[in-house]
Amino acid sequence: LLADYLNVLRLGEAALATGDLVALGEAMNANQRLLESLGAVDDREREICALARRLGARGAKITGAGGGGAVAMLHEDPLLLCRRINDRGLLAIPTRPSEVHA
């Protein structure tokens, strides 16, 4: 499991370094699957991640220190994704990275 996590970490770092948003989304989704296999994701968070992907997110995963409620999503149009999620009664707040540091 640790080797899988380290592989996903390396894939995510490489995607960030090169600006490859498709690969970054794939790394986020792979990380989410690992978290699910550890039992760290509740049903609501799993549903929110699945919803984000159905709405076109390239990647979606829980984030934070535990306790639930926060999901990071990667979409080419964050405002559109947030609108679609908010329309379903959830709170989504768009953010954008200011700069990528290698």
C-alpha positions as CSV (number, residue, x, y, z in Angstrom):
1,L,0.0,0.0,0.0
2,L,2.8,2.4,0.8
3,A,4.5,1.7,-2.5
4,D,1.1,2.5,-4.3
5,Y,0.8,5.7,-2.4
6,L,4.4,6.8,-3.2
7,N,3.8,6.0,-6.9
8,V,0.6,8.1,-6.9
9,L,2.6,10.9,-5.1
10,R,5.3,10.8,-7.8
11,L,2.7,10.9,-10.6
12,G,1.0,13.9,-9.0
13,E,4.3,15.7,-8.5
14,A,5.3,15.1,-12.1
15,A,1.9,16.3,-13.4
16,L,2.2,19.5,-11.3
17,A,5.7,20.1,-12.6
18,T,4.7,19.8,-16.2
19,G,1.3,21.3,-15.9
20,D,-0.4,18.1,-17.1
21,L,-3.9,18.5,-15.8
22,V,-5.1,15.2,-17.2
23,A,-2.3,13.3,-15.3
24,L,-3.0,15.4,-12.2
25,G,-6.7,14.4,-12.3
26,E,-5.7,10.8,-12.7
27,A,-3.3,11.0,-9.7
28,M,-6.1,12.6,-7.6
29,N,-8.5,9.8,-8.5
30,A,-5.9,7.2,-7.8
31,N,-5.2,8.8,-4.4
32,Q,-8.9,8.8,-3.7
33,R,-9.1,5.1,-4.4
34,L,-6.3,4.5,-2.0
35,L,-8.0,6.5,0.7
36,E,-11.2,4.5,0.1
37,S,-9.3,1.2,0.4
38,L,-8.1,2.4,3.8
39,G,-11.6,3.2,5.0
40,A,-10.8,6.9,5.3
41,V,-13.7,8.0,3.1
42,D,-17.4,8.0,4.2
43,D,-20.3,7.4,1.8
44,R,-21.2,11.1,1.5
45,E,-17.6,12.0,0.5
46,R,-17.5,9.1,-2.0
47,E,-20.8,10.4,-3.5
48,I,-19.5,13.9,-3.8
49,C,-16.3,12.8,-5.6
50,A,-18.3,10.6,-8.0
51,L,-20.7,13.5,-8.7
52,A,-17.8,15.8,-9.4
53,R,-16.4,13.3,-11.9
54,R,-19.8,12.8,-13.5
55,L,-20.0,16.6,-13.9
56,G,-16.7,16.6,-15.8
57,A,-14.0,16.9,-13.1
58,R,-10.7,15.5,-14.1
59,G,-10.0,14.5,-10.5
60,A,-11.7,14.6,-7.2
61,K,-10.5,13.5,-3.7
62,I,-11.1,14.2,-0.1
63,T,-8.7,16.6,1.6
64,G,-7.9,17.8,5.1
65,A,-7.0,16.2,8.4
66,G,-10.1,14.1,8.8
67,G,-13.6,14.7,10.0
68,G,-15.1,14.9,6.5
69,G,-16.6,17.6,4.5
70,A,-13.8,18.8,2.2
71,V,-13.3,17.6,-1.4
72,A,-10.7,19.0,-3.8
73,M,-11.9,18.9,-7.5
74,L,-10.0,19.6,-10.7
75,H,-12.1,21.0,-13.6
76,E,-11.2,23.0,-16.6
77,D,-14.0,25.5,-15.7
78,P,-14.1,25.7,-11.9
79,L,-17.0,28.2,-11.9
80,L,-19.2,25.9,-14.0
81,L,-18.4,22.9,-11.8
82,C,-19.2,24.9,-8.6
83,R,-22.5,26.2,-10.1
84,R,-23.5,22.6,-11.0
85,I,-22.6,21.3,-7.5
86,N,-24.3,24.3,-5.8
87,D,-27.4,23.7,-7.8
88,R,-27.6,20.3,-6.1
89,G,-27.6,21.8,-2.6
90,L,-24.0,21.4,-1.8
91,L,-21.5,24.3,-1.2
92,A,-18.6,24.5,-3.7
93,I,-16.1,27.3,-3.7
94,P,-13.9,27.8,-6.8
95,T,-10.2,28.3,-6.3
96,R,-7.3,28.5,-8.7
97,P,-3.6,27.9,-8.0
98,S,-1.7,31.2,-8.1
99,E,1.6,29.6,-9.1
100,V,3.1,26.1,-9.3
101,H,6.4,25.6,-7.6
102,A,8.6,22.7,-8.6
